[in-house]
Amino acid sequence: MSISRRNFFKIGGLSAVTAFVLGKPAFGQTGAVGRSVLADQLAGLLGRDFRAQIGSTFNFYAGTVLTQAVLTDVNTFINSSARKGAVQKTNSGCFSLRFEVASSDPLEQATYDVRHDVLGNFPLFLVPGAAANGQHLLHAVLNRR
């Protein structure tokens, strides 16, 4: 079967337009409202959002196993390349979270499904820390720079 150059460019152009239009949701690019179609809830959260939830309970799921933890601290990191005396923005995308778990069994380092009444549901990579006062600590670092 022979195809003319004209038909080749028509089919190629139509394929390119179709891939551009239909490919956006498939590859997680931004849609008409400026938000990612496939983005998780965590992508829009900043340190100040978590800081407002200090003292609240977060539910961590590993499959069907539930562990509850309380957010105890949020630390915002200052950009090391910032000029001396520069004020750190409160909406920084670089911050750490510390949780206390009352469970007798410490959680392992892993990515957990997190559920919170205010902040929503999102995956979060947690690293265990030293136990303090019978409480196991979990840490997470988010860096969007």
SULGI-V268684 format. One line per field, one symbol per residue. ss: DSSP state (~ for helix, > for strand, _ for the rest). burial: 1 if it has 16 or more other C-alpha atoms within 10 Angstrom, else 0. A space follows every 50 residues. Layout:
BEGIN
ss = ???
burial = ???
END
This chain:
BEGIN
ss = ____~~~~~~~~~~~~~~~~~~~~~~~__>_____>____~~~~__~~~~ ~_____>>>>>>__>>>>>>>>>>>>_________________>>>>>>> >________>>>>>>>___>>>>>>>>>>>>>__>>>>>>>>>__
burial = 00000000000000000000000000000000000110000000011101 10110011111000001111111101100000000000000111111111 110001100001111000101101011110000011111111000
END
